[in-house]
Amino acid sequence: MKKNIFGTDGIRSRIGTHPFTIDALPELGKAIGQWAIEKYGKLCQILIAHDTRESSSWVISSLQAGLLIHPIIIDNADVLPTPGLVKLLQEVKQYSCGIVISASHNPYHDNGIKIIDASHGKISEQDEIRITELFYKGSSIDYASFGSMRQAPQARNLYITKILSLFEPTLLNNKKIVLDCAHGATSFVAPHIFKKLGAQTIILNSQPNGHNINQNCGALHVESLRNAVLEHHADIGFAFDGDGDRVIAINNHGAIKDGDDILALLSAHPRYAASPMIVGTVMTNQGLEQFCKDKNKTLVRTKVGDKYIAEQLEMYGLEIGGEPSGHIILRDYLTTGDGIFAALRLCETLNLTDNWSMMSFPKYPQILKNITVTTKKDLSVSPLAEIIAATQAKLGQGRILVRYSGTEPLLRIMAEAEDHKTAQDAVLSLCQQLSDLL
């Protein structure tokens, strides 16, 4: 059995590397099409969308060369945030599944393929394994019947209309809000939505050219957003990532409010106030864990990845969870993160609590650094394991987390301690020791 070609968030790689090549993508499309017919039956309908990367149209065309060898129907929604496609799968009952062409927060030269089941969200590991098997196995082609491709120009407006219907039309009256759209998929929807809800908006980074997605902007680079909030004396600022499933906020004093802060603030919303648990990840700050204890709630930690958060939310019947990176899942709305919806629900909460300064909780200093790696060696064996354990022992009550990125060739090293210097020293020591061995 070949290794699963899916990572923690779909299939992702640099364009020109396997499987994002002219030879492999049609074969992958053929495998996805065969899996879809096995799972949903002939003439199943698939909704497909993409972000603003230069390569997205080519990836879709190459995939379709294999997909359409099967008798399936594909509707192309063009540029649409990932959560927009997921929401349409939920609302428009004709689709069996959806495919998003996006590498989320990665630079433009990467791309990715996410497959979403209309009923259950991101496909299961069993589905991933089956697609992988079909991809590597290959099969003969029957030219007796083909699929068809249609345009779905109404998709974007349907998504906008649905979000607007969930909030009072005066929600953002008298509020000045800065939006950083990361030159990504939210560029075509977020400004319209916030204006329709009454906000005076200042829009940053909403002119995608195929190369500038996430480039020194968006949820991973909030410096320009922070400067704009202070310069314009705005009430709040929001930064989205390339495909729109993340959000990071800046308060009216220029302080960064990440996913942990947003979870704490949203826990005061009437919809979530009675929830006994909040789902986070191993990256969630200990400050949020203490906040939960003080509120008689439990923080449930998962592996990094919004699909793991979604699994725990479903398992416990909960509605709120997320990651410090800004994936916020509000399961009463959707089974995946939607940066625009989370931002609006946060604004709703701030109105209700009169907390536009976004006071949340004191955080433990947390330092995170990445090391580029060529191979991902097992961290549980000698001497890597001993180095990590020795650093953890020195931290005492602090936390060490060393893990590989599921989507990039990176080793992520995080330390959390009661003071900044202790955390920083731990990370720098680990970076030096581990980089010599990787």
C-alpha positions as CSV (number, residue, x, y, z in Angstrom):
1,M,0.0,0.0,0.0
2,K,1.4,3.4,-1.0
3,K,1.5,6.2,1.5
4,N,-1.7,8.2,1.7
5,I,-1.3,11.2,-0.6
6,F,-3.5,13.3,1.7
7,G,-2.0,15.3,4.5
8,T,-3.6,17.0,7.5
9,D,-5.6,19.4,5.2
10,G,-6.1,17.7,1.9
11,I,-3.4,17.2,-0.7
12,R,-0.9,20.1,-0.8
13,S,2.4,20.7,-2.5
14,R,4.4,23.0,-4.7
15,I,3.2,23.2,-8.3
16,G,5.5,21.1,-10.5
17,T,6.0,18.5,-7.7
18,H,4.1,15.3,-7.4
19,P,1.1,15.1,-7.7
20,F,0.8,18.6,-9.0
21,T,2.2,17.8,-12.4
22,I,0.7,17.5,-15.9
23,D,1.0,13.7,-15.7
24,A,-0.3,13.1,-12.2
25,L,-3.3,15.5,-11.9
26,P,-5.4,13.8,-14.6
27,E,-4.8,10.5,-13.0
28,L,-5.8,12.0,-9.6
29,G,-8.9,13.4,-11.2
30,K,-9.7,9.9,-12.6
31,A,-9.3,8.4,-9.1
32,I,-11.4,11.0,-7.4
33,G,-14.1,10.5,-10.1
34,Q,-14.1,6.7,-9.6
35,W,-14.3,7.1,-5.9
36,A,-17.2,9.6,-6.2
37,I,-19.2,7.1,-8.3
38,E,-18.5,4.3,-5.9
39,K,-19.6,6.4,-3.0
40,Y,-22.5,8.5,-4.5
41,G,-23.5,6.7,-7.6
42,K,-23.5,7.6,-11.3
43,L,-24.3,11.2,-12.3
44,C,-23.3,12.5,-8.9
45,Q,-22.9,16.3,-8.8
46,I,-19.7,18.0,-7.6
47,L,-19.3,21.6,-6.8
48,I,-15.7,22.9,-7.4
49,A,-14.2,26.3,-6.4
50,H,-10.7,27.8,-6.0
51,D,-8.8,30.7,-4.5
52,T,-6.8,33.3,-6.4
53,R,-3.5,31.5,-7.1
54,E,-2.2,31.7,-10.6
55,S,-2.1,27.9,-10.9
56,S,-5.7,27.3,-9.8
57,S,-7.3,27.3,-13.2
58,W,-4.6,24.9,-14.5
59,V,-5.1,22.5,-11.6
60,I,-8.9,22.5,-12.2
61,S,-8.5,21.9,-15.9
62,S,-6.0,19.1,-15.3
63,L,-8.2,17.4,-12.7
64,Q,-11.2,17.7,-15.0
65,A,-9.4,15.8,-17.7
66,G,-9.6,12.8,-15.4
67,L,-12.8,13.6,-13.6
68,L,-14.9,13.9,-16.7
69,I,-13.9,10.5,-18.0
70,H,-16.7,9.4,-15.6
71,P,-20.4,10.3,-15.9
72,I,-20.5,13.0,-13.3
73,I,-21.6,16.6,-13.3
74,I,-19.2,19.4,-12.2
75,D,-20.4,22.9,-11.3
76,N,-17.6,25.5,-11.3
77,A,-18.2,28.2,-8.7
78,D,-14.9,30.0,-9.7
79,V,-13.2,32.0,-6.9
80,L,-15.0,31.3,-3.6
81,P,-13.8,31.0,0.0
82,T,-13.5,27.4,1.2
83,P,-16.2,27.8,3.8
84,G,-18.4,29.4,1.1
85,L,-18.3,26.1,-0.8
86,V,-18.9,24.1,2.3
87,K,-21.9,26.2,3.2
88,L,-23.4,25.8,-0.3
89,L,-23.0,22.1,-0.1
90,Q,-25.0,22.3,3.1
91,E,-27.7,24.6,1.6
92,V,-28.0,23.4,-2.0
93,K,-29.0,19.8,-1.6
94,Q,-28.1,18.7,-5.2
95,Y,-24.4,18.2,-4.6
96,S,-22.8,15.0,-3.3
97,C,-19.4,16.6,-2.5
98,G,-17.2,19.6,-3.3
99,I,-13.6,20.1,-4.3
100,V,-11.6,23.2,-3.3
101,I,-8.4,24.1,-5.1
102,S,-6.4,26.0,-2.5
103,A,-3.3,25.9,-0.4
104,S,-4.9,28.1,2.3
105,H,-2.2,30.3,4.0
106,N,0.7,28.9,1.9
107,P,2.5,31.1,-0.7
108,Y,1.2,31.3,-4.3
109,H,3.6,28.7,-5.7
110,D,1.9,26.0,-3.7
111,N,-1.6,24.6,-4.3
112,G,-3.9,22.1,-2.8
113,I,-7.0,19.9,-3.2
114,K,-9.6,19.5,-0.5
115,I,-12.5,17.2,-0.9
116,I,-15.6,17.8,1.2
117,D,-18.6,15.5,1.7
118,A,-21.9,17.3,1.5
119,S,-23.2,15.6,4.6
120,H,-20.1,15.1,6.8
121,G,-17.6,17.7,5.9
122,K,-14.0,16.8,5.1
123,I,-13.8,13.3,3.8
124,S,-12.8,10.4,6.1
125,E,-9.4,8.7,6.3
126,Q,-11.0,5.7,4.7
127,D,-12.1,7.8,1.7
128,E,-8.5,9.3,1.4
129,I,-7.1,5.8,1.4
130,R,-9.5,4.6,-1.3
131,I,-8.6,7.6,-3.5
132,T,-4.9,6.9,-2.9
133,E,-5.4,3.3,-3.9
134,L,-7.2,4.2,-7.1
135,F,-4.6,6.8,-7.9
136,Y,-1.6,4.5,-7.7
137,K,-3.5,1.5,-9.2
138,G,-4.7,3.2,-12.3
139,S,-7.4,1.7,-14.4
140,S,-8.5,1.4,-18.0
141,I,-10.6,4.1,-19.5
142,D,-14.1,3.4,-21.0
143,Y,-14.8,6.1,-23.6
144,A,-18.5,5.1,-23.7
145,S,-19.7,7.9,-21.5
146,F,-18.4,11.2,-20.1
147,G,-19.3,13.8,-17.5
148,S,-20.1,17.4,-18.1
149,M,-19.0,20.7,-16.7
150,R,-21.2,23.7,-16.0
151,Q,-20.6,27.2,-14.6
152,A,-22.2,28.2,-11.3
153,P,-22.1,32.0,-11.4
154,Q,-24.7,32.3,-8.7
155,A,-22.6,30.6,-6.1
156,R,-20.9,33.7,-4.8
157,N,-24.1,35.6,-4.4
158,L,-25.8,32.7,-2.7
159,Y,-23.0,32.6,-0.1
160,I,-23.2,36.3,0.5
161,T,-27.0,36.2,0.9
162,K,-26.8,33.3,3.3
163,I,-24.3,35.1,5.6
164,L,-26.3,38.3,5.5
165,S,-29.5,36.5,6.5
166,L,-27.9,35.3,9.8
167,F,-27.2,38.8,11.2
168,E,-29.2,42.0,11.9
169,P,-28.8,44.4,9.0
170,T,-27.7,47.1,11.5
171,L,-25.1,44.9,13.2
172,L,-22.1,47.1,12.3
173,N,-23.7,50.5,12.2
174,N,-21.4,53.3,13.4
175,K,-18.4,50.9,13.4
176,K,-15.2,51.5,11.4
177,I,-13.6,48.2,10.5
178,V,-10.4,47.4,8.6
179,L,-10.4,44.2,6.5
180,D,-7.2,42.5,5.2
181,C,-8.3,40.1,2.5
182,A,-4.8,38.6,1.9
183,H,-5.4,39.1,-1.9
184,G,-7.3,35.8,-1.5
185,A,-10.8,34.4,-2.0
186,T,-12.4,36.8,0.6
187,S,-11.5,39.8,-1.6
188,F,-14.7,39.4,-3.6
189,V,-17.1,38.8,-0.7
190,A,-15.9,40.2,2.6
191,P,-16.0,44.0,1.7
192,H,-19.5,43.6,0.4
193,I,-20.8,41.7,3.4
194,F,-19.4,44.1,6.0
195,K,-20.7,47.2,4.1
196,K,-24.2,45.7,3.8
197,L,-24.2,45.2,7.6
198,G,-23.5,48.9,8.1
199,A,-19.8,49.1,8.6
200,Q,-17.5,51.9,7.4
201,T,-14.8,49.8,5.9
202,I,-11.1,50.3,5.1
203,I,-10.1,47.5,2.7
204,L,-6.5,46.2,2.5
205,N,-5.0,43.6,0.1
206,S,-8.0,42.8,-2.0
207,Q,-6.4,43.0,-5.5
208,P,-5.2,39.5,-6.3
209,N,-2.9,39.1,-9.3
210,G,-2.2,35.3,-9.0
211,H,1.1,35.8,-7.2
212,N,0.4,38.0,-4.2
213,I,-1.9,35.8,-2.2
214,N,-0.8,35.8,1.5
215,Q,2.3,37.8,0.5
216,N,3.2,39.8,3.6
217,C,-0.5,40.2,4.4
218,G,-3.5,38.4,5.8
219,A,-3.8,36.3,8.9
220,L,-0.1,35.3,9.0
221,H,1.2,38.9,8.5
222,V,-0.9,41.4,10.5
223,E,1.5,44.3,10.6
224,S,-0.2,46.4,7.9
225,L,-3.6,45.6,9.4
226,R,-2.4,46.8,12.8
227,N,-1.0,50.0,11.4
228,A,-4.2,50.7,9.5
229,V,-6.4,50.2,12.6
230,L,-4.3,52.7,14.5
231,E,-4.0,55.1,11.6
232,H,-7.8,55.2,10.9
233,H,-8.8,55.0,14.6
234,A,-10.9,52.0,13.7
235,D,-13.0,50.0,16.1
236,I,-11.5,46.7,15.0
237,G,-9.6,45.0,12.2
238,F,-9.8,41.5,10.7
239,A,-7.3,39.6,8.7
240,F,-8.3,36.5,6.6
241,D,-6.1,34.0,4.9
242,G,-6.0,33.0,1.3
243,D,-9.0,30.7,1.3
244,G,-11.0,32.4,4.0
245,D,-11.2,29.8,6.7
246,R,-9.0,31.7,9.2
247,V,-9.4,35.1,11.0
248,I,-7.1,37.1,13.3
249,A,-8.4,40.3,14.9
250,I,-6.7,43.6,15.9
251,N,-8.4,45.6,18.7
252,N,-8.8,49.3,18.8
253,H,-5.5,49.7,20.6
254,G,-3.6,47.7,18.1
255,A,-3.3,44.5,20.1
256,I,-3.3,41.2,18.2
257,K,-6.2,38.9,19.1
258,D,-5.6,35.4,17.9
259,G,-7.9,32.3,17.7
260,D,-7.5,31.7,21.5
261,D,-8.7,35.2,22.3
262,I,-11.5,34.9,19.9
263,L,-12.7,31.6,21.4
264,A,-12.6,33.2,24.9
265,L,-14.6,36.2,23.7
266,L,-17.1,34.1,21.8
267,S,-17.7,31.9,24.9
268,A,-19.7,34.9,26.3
269,H,-22.2,34.8,23.4
270,P,-25.6,33.5,24.4
271,R,-25.3,30.7,21.9
272,Y,-22.1,29.3,23.5
273,A,-22.2,30.6,27.1
274,A,-23.7,27.3,28.5
275,S,-21.3,25.0,26.7
276,P,-19.4,22.9,29.2
277,M,-16.4,22.5,26.9
278,I,-14.3,24.4,24.4
279,V,-12.2,22.4,21.9
280,G,-8.6,23.6,21.2
281,T,-5.4,22.0,20.1
282,V,-2.0,21.2,21.6
283,M,-1.0,24.7,20.4
284,T,-3.7,26.4,22.5
285,N,-2.3,28.7,25.1
286,Q,-2.3,27.6,28.7
287,G,-4.0,31.0,29.5
288,L,-7.1,29.8,27.7
289,E,-7.0,26.6,29.6
290,Q,-7.0,28.6,32.9
291,F,-9.7,30.9,31.5
292,C,-11.9,27.8,30.9
293,K,-11.3,26.5,34.5
294,D,-12.3,29.9,35.9
295,K,-15.5,29.7,33.9
296,N,-16.2,26.1,35.0
297,K,-15.5,24.9,31.5
298,T,-13.2,22.2,30.2
299,L,-10.6,22.7,27.5
300,V,-10.4,19.7,25.2
301,R,-7.1,19.5,23.3
302,T,-6.7,17.8,19.9
303,K,-3.9,17.4,17.4
304,V,-3.2,20.4,15.2
305,G,-5.7,20.6,12.3
306,D,-9.3,21.9,12.1
307,K,-10.5,18.4,11.0
308,Y,-9.5,17.1,14.5
309,I,-11.4,19.9,16.2
310,A,-14.5,19.1,14.1
311,E,-14.2,15.5,15.1
312,Q,-14.2,16.3,18.8
313,L,-17.0,18.8,18.5
314,E,-19.1,16.1,16.8
315,M,-18.1,13.5,19.4
316,Y,-19.1,15.6,22.4
317,G,-22.0,17.4,20.7
318,L,-20.3,20.8,21.1
319,E,-20.5,24.0,19.1
320,I,-17.3,26.0,19.6
321,G,-13.7,25.2,19.0
322,G,-10.7,26.4,17.2
323,E,-6.9,27.0,16.9
324,P,-4.7,30.0,17.7
325,S,-4.0,30.3,14.0
326,G,-7.6,31.5,13.6
327,H,-9.5,28.5,12.5
328,I,-12.7,29.0,14.5
329,I,-15.4,26.3,14.1
330,L,-18.9,27.3,15.2
331,R,-20.8,24.1,14.6
332,D,-24.2,25.7,14.9
333,Y,-23.3,27.3,11.6
334,L,-20.8,25.0,9.8
335,T,-18.4,22.1,10.4
336,T,-15.4,24.0,9.3
337,G,-13.9,27.4,9.9
338,D,-15.4,30.5,8.2
339,G,-13.3,33.6,8.9
340,I,-16.0,36.0,7.8
341,F,-18.8,34.4,9.8
342,A,-16.5,34.1,12.9
343,A,-15.6,37.8,12.6
344,L,-19.3,38.8,12.4
345,R,-20.3,36.5,15.3
346,L,-17.4,38.1,17.3
347,C,-18.8,41.6,16.5
348,E,-22.2,40.4,17.6
349,T,-20.6,39.2,20.9
350,L,-18.7,42.5,21.4
351,N,-22.0,44.4,21.0
352,L,-23.8,42.2,23.5
353,T,-20.9,42.4,26.1
354,D,-19.8,46.0,25.3
355,N,-16.3,44.7,25.1
356,W,-14.9,46.3,21.9
357,S,-11.5,46.6,23.5
358,M,-11.6,42.7,23.3
359,M,-10.4,42.0,26.9
360,S,-9.9,38.3,27.1
361,F,-7.4,36.6,29.3
362,P,-3.7,36.8,30.3
363,K,-1.5,34.6,28.1
364,Y,1.5,32.5,28.9
365,P,4.5,33.7,26.8
366,Q,4.6,31.3,23.8
367,I,7.5,31.2,21.3
368,L,7.2,29.4,18.0
369,K,10.0,28.9,15.5
370,N,10.2,26.8,12.3
371,I,13.1,24.8,11.0
372,T,13.2,23.8,7.3
373,V,13.8,20.1,6.9
374,T,14.5,17.8,4.0
375,T,13.3,14.6,5.7
376,K,11.0,14.1,8.6
377,K,12.8,11.9,11.0
378,D,11.0,10.1,13.9
379,L,11.0,12.5,16.9
380,S,10.3,9.7,19.3
381,V,13.7,7.9,18.8
382,S,17.2,8.7,20.1
383,P,18.8,11.2,20.1
384,L,15.9,13.5,19.1
385,A,13.6,12.3,21.9
386,E,16.2,12.8,24.6
387,I,17.0,16.3,23.5
388,I,13.3,17.3,23.6
389,A,12.7,15.6,26.9
390,A,15.7,17.3,28.5
391,T,14.4,20.7,27.4
392,Q,10.9,19.9,28.8
393,A,12.4,18.9,32.2
394,K,14.1,22.3,32.4
395,L,10.8,24.2,31.8
396,G,9.0,22.7,34.8
397,Q,5.4,23.9,34.5
398,G,5.9,25.1,31.0
399,R,5.2,23.2,27.8
400,I,7.3,22.0,24.9
401,L,5.7,21.0,21.6
402,V,7.8,19.8,18.7
403,R,6.0,18.6,15.6
404,Y,6.3,18.5,11.8
405,S,4.0,20.6,9.7
406,G,1.4,18.5,7.9
407,T,1.5,20.7,4.8
408,E,5.0,22.1,4.5
409,P,8.6,20.7,5.0
410,L,9.0,22.3,8.4
411,L,9.7,21.3,11.9
412,R,7.7,23.5,14.3
413,I,9.2,24.1,17.8
414,M,7.0,25.7,20.4
415,A,7.8,26.5,24.1
416,E,5.4,28.0,26.6
417,A,6.5,29.3,30.0
418,E,5.6,31.7,32.8
419,D,8.1,34.2,31.4
420,H,9.2,35.2,27.9
421,K,13.0,34.6,28.3
422,T,12.5,31.0,29.6
423,A,10.3,30.1,26.6
424,Q,12.7,31.9,24.2
425,D,15.8,30.2,25.5
426,A,14.1,26.8,25.3
427,V,13.1,27.3,21.6
428,L,16.5,28.7,20.6
429,S,18.3,25.7,22.3
430,L,16.0,23.2,20.6
431,C,16.4,24.9,17.2
432,Q,20.2,24.7,17.5
433,Q,20.4,21.1,18.7
434,L,17.7,19.7,16.4
435,S,18.8,21.5,13.2
436,D,22.2,19.8,13.5
437,L,20.5,16.4,13.3
438,L,17.8,17.1,10.6
